[in-house]
Amino acid sequence: MKNYNLLLVLFVFILLFSASCDKDNLNNNGNIDLTNDRHWFFGFSGAITGGEGYDLMKSSTDNNMYVCGAFLHVAENRDMKNLARFGMDNFVWEVVPGIDYYHNNFIRCVAEDNDGNLYFGGDFSTIAGIPAGKVARYNPSTDDWSSLRDIDFYSEPEQYGPNSGGVYAIEVIGNFVYIGGGIFNSDSTELRYLRRFNLSTNKWESIETYIDGRKKAMAKDNSGNLYIGGEFEKIGF
C-alpha cells in the first residue's frame, strides 16, 4: 500500500510539473510559446550519414529546410548527397532536383534573397549539369538551377565565380550576393578572399578593401550591414 501511495504521489507531481511548464510557455493566445529555447523538435526521420552538415536554411517559398554539407546520404537515400531538403509540412526528407549520387563536391553554405531564391556556395565547379564557379542559384518554385555569370569578366573560367579556394560563406543583401572563403585565384588582390555578384548588372565586383585571410561566416542585420568572421587579422590596404 505504501508503494502504491508513493507512485500515486509521483504521478500527480509529474502531471502538476508538466502543466506548470506548459502554462509558463503559453502566450496570450493560449498557444505554446516557441520563442524561447525550452522546446526542441526531434522529428527528423532518418539521419545524415557518411559525413556532416555545414549549413541549413528554411525556404520562405516552399517551407522546406535545406541542409547542405559533406555527406554521402540521408535516410539511406544516396541521391541525397551533400544537399537534401526536409519538408516542414510532411516531415519527410526529399531529394533536391538536380542533385544525385554523382554530385561529389561539398556544398558549404546557403542564403536566400528577397524573391525566395536560394544561393549555395561550396567546392563545386558544376551543379545540376550547369557550370558554377563555387556558387549557384536555385529557385524552389521551379526547381531550376542557374549560374551567376559575368560574361565580361576578364578570366573566362571565372565568369561563373572563383575557380579555386572554395566558398565557405554566402549572404544576400539587396541586389548583391556576397561570397567569402579561401584564396580565390585572381589577378586582382581585391577579389582573392571576398567578392560580390551584382544581380542588377550581372557583374562580379570587388568590395574595395582587402582582408588577409579566409572568410568562414557571414551575417546581415536589419540595416543592411554585413558581418564577416574568419581567419583574418587585417582589413584594408
For each residue, the residues with C-beta under 8 A, 3 or more apart:
1: 4 5
2: 5 6
3: 6 7
4: 1 7 8
5: 1 2 8 9
6: 2 3 9 10
7: 3 4 10 11
8: 4 5 11 12
9: 5 6 12 13
10: 6 7 13 14
11: 7 8 14 15
12: 8 9 15 16
13: 9 10 16 17
14: 10 11 17 18
15: 11 12 18 19
16: 12 13 19 20
17: 13 14 20 21
18: 14 15 21 22
19: 15 16 22 23
20: 16 17 23 24
21: 17 18 24 25 38
22: 18 19 25 26 32
23: 19 20 26
24: 20 21
25: 21 22 32 33 36 38 39
26: 22 23 30 31 32 33
27: 30 31 32 33
28:
29:
30: 26 27
31: 26 27
32: 22 25 26 27 39
33: 25 26 27 36
34: 39
35:
36: 25 33 39
37:
38: 21 25
39: 25 32 34 36
40:
41: 44
42:
43: 91
44: 41 47 86 91 93
45: 75 91 92 93
46: 74 75 76 77 93
47: 44 74 75
48: 51 52 53 67 69 71 74 84
49: 71 72 73 74 76
50: 71 72 73
51: 48 69 70 71 72 82
52: 48 69 70 71
53: 48 56 67 68 69 71
54: 68 69 70 106 107 108 109
55: 67 68 69 108 109 110
56: 53 65 66 67 68 110
57: 65 66 110 111 112 118
58: 63 64 65 66 88
59: 62 63 64 65 66 85 112 116 118 140
60: 63 112 116
61: 116 140 141
62: 59 140 141
63: 58 59 60 87 88 89
64: 58 59 85 86 87 88 94 140
65: 56 57 58 59 85 86 88
66: 56 57 58 59 83 84 85 96 110 118
67: 48 53 55 56 74 83 84 85 86
68: 53 54 55 56 82 83 107 108 109 110 120 122
69: 48 51 52 53 54 55 82 83 106 107 108
70: 51 52 54 82 106 108
71: 48 49 50 51 52 53 74 81 82
72: 49 50 51 78 81
73: 49 50 76 77 78 79 80 81
74: 46 47 48 49 67 71 77 80 84 93
75: 45 46 47 80 93
76: 46 49 73
77: 46 73 74 80 84 93 95
78: 72 73 81 101
79: 73 95 99 100 101
80: 73 74 75 77 83 84 93 94 95 96 99
81: 71 72 73 78 99 100 101 103 104
82: 51 68 69 70 71 99 103 104 105 106 107 122
83: 66 67 68 69 80 96 99 103 107 120
84: 48 66 67 74 77 80 93 94 95 96 99
85: 59 64 65 66 67 93 94 96
86: 44 64 65 67 91 92 93 94
87: 63 64 90 91 92 93 94
88: 58 63 64 65 91
89: 63
90: 87
91: 43 44 45 86 87 88
92: 45 86 87
93: 44 45 46 74 75 77 80 84 85 86 87
94: 64 80 84 85 86 87
95: 77 79 80 84 99 100
96: 66 80 83 84 85 99 138 143
97: 128 143
98: 127 128 129 138 143 145
99: 79 80 81 82 83 84 95 96 103 127 128
100: 79 81 95 103
101: 78 79 81
102:
103: 81 82 83 99 100 124 127
104: 81 82
105: 82 122 123 124 125 127
106: 54 69 70 82 122 123 124 166
107: 54 68 69 82 83 110 120 121 122 123 124 127
108: 54 55 68 69 70 121 122 123 166 167 168 181
109: 54 55 68 120 121 122 167 168 169 170
110: 55 56 57 66 68 107 118 119 120 121 170
111: 57 118 119 170 171 172 177 218
112: 57 59 60 116 117 118 119 172
113: 116 117 119 172 177 199
114: 172
115:
116: 59 60 61 112 113 139 140 141
117: 112 113 137 138 139 140
118: 57 59 66 110 111 112 137 138 139 140
119: 110 111 112 113 135 136 137 138 148 170 172 177
120: 68 83 107 109 110 127 135 136 138 170
121: 107 108 109 110 134 135 167 168 169 170 179 181
122: 68 82 105 106 107 108 109 134 135 166 167
123: 105 106 107 108 134 166 167
124: 103 105 106 107 127 132 134 136
125: 105 131 132 133 134 163
126: 129 130 131 132
127: 98 99 103 105 107 120 124 130 132 136 145
128: 97 98 99 136 145
129: 98 126 145
130: 126 127 136 145 146 147
131: 125 126 147 149 160
132: 124 125 126 127 135 136 145 147 148 160 161
133: 125 147 148 157 158 159 160 161 162 163
134: 121 122 123 124 125 161 162 163 165 166 167 179 181
135: 119 120 121 122 132 148 160 161 167 170 177 179 197
136: 119 120 124 127 128 130 132 145 146 147 148
137: 117 118 119 145 146 147 148
138: 96 98 117 118 119 120 143 144 145 146
139: 116 117 118 142 143 144 145 146
140: 59 61 62 64 116 117 118 143
141: 61 62 116
142: 139
143: 96 97 98 138 139 140
144: 138 139
145: 98 127 128 129 130 132 136 137 138 139
146: 130 136 137 138 139
147: 130 131 132 133 136 137 160
148: 119 132 133 135 136 137 160 161 177 197 202 204
149: 131 159 160 202
150: 153 159 197 202 203 204
151: 159 202
152: 203
153: 150 156 158 159 203 204
154: 158 187
155: 158 159 163 186 187
156: 153 159
157: 133 160 163
158: 133 153 154 155 161 162 163 185 186 204
159: 133 149 150 151 153 155 156
160: 131 132 133 135 147 148 149 157
161: 132 133 134 135 148 158 167 179 197 204
162: 133 134 158 165 167 179 181 184 185 186 191 195
163: 125 133 134 155 157 158 184 185
164: 182 183 184 185
165: 134 162 181 182 183 184 185
166: 106 108 122 123 134 181 182
167: 108 109 121 122 123 134 135 161 162 170 179 180 181
168: 108 109 121 180 181 182 214 215 216 217 230
169: 109 121 178 179 180 181 215 216 217 218 228 229 230
170: 109 110 111 119 120 121 135 167 177 178 179 180 218
171: 111 177 178 218 219 220 226
172: 111 112 113 114 119 176 177 178
173: 176 178 220 224 226
174: 224
175: 198 199 200
176: 172 173 196 197 198 199 205
177: 111 113 119 135 148 170 171 172 196 197 199
178: 169 170 171 172 173 194 195 196 207 218 226
179: 121 134 135 161 162 167 169 170 194 195 196 197
180: 167 168 169 170 193 194 214 215 216 218 228 230
181: 108 121 134 162 165 166 167 168 169 184 193 214 215 216
182: 164 165 166 168 193 214
183: 164 165 192 193 214
184: 162 163 164 165 181 191 192 193 195
185: 158 162 163 164 165
186: 155 158 162 189 191 192
187: 154 155
188: 191 192 206
189: 186 192 210
190: 195 206 207 208 209 210
191: 162 184 186 188 194 195 204 206
192: 183 184 186 188 189
193: 180 181 182 183 184 210 211 212 213 214 215 232
194: 178 179 180 191 207 209 211 215 228
195: 162 178 179 184 190 191 204 205 206 207
196: 176 177 178 179 204 205 207
197: 135 148 150 161 176 177 179 202 203 204 205
198: 175 176 201 202 203 204 205
199: 113 175 176 177 202
200: 175
201: 198
202: 148 149 150 151 197 198 199
203: 150 152 153 197 198
204: 148 150 153 158 161 191 195 196 197 198
205: 176 195 196 197 198
206: 188 190 191 195
207: 178 190 194 195 196
208: 190
209: 190 194 235 236 237
210: 189 190 193 234 235 236 237
211: 193 194 215 228 230 232 234 235
212: 193 232 233 234
213: 193 230 231 232 233 234
214: 168 180 181 182 183 193 230 231 232
215: 168 169 180 181 193 194 211 218 228 229 230 232
216: 168 169 180 181 229 230 231
217: 168 169 228 229 230
218: 111 169 170 171 178 180 215 226 227 228 229
219: 171 226 227
220: 171 173 224 225 226 227
221: 224 225 227
222:
223:
224: 173 174 220 221
225: 220 221
226: 171 173 178 218 219 220
227: 218 219 220 221
228: 169 180 194 211 215 217 218
229: 169 215 216 217 218
230: 168 169 180 211 213 214 215 216 217
231: 213 214 216
232: 193 211 212 213 214 215 235
233: 212 213
234: 210 211 212 213
235: 209 210 211 232
236: 209 210
237: 209 210
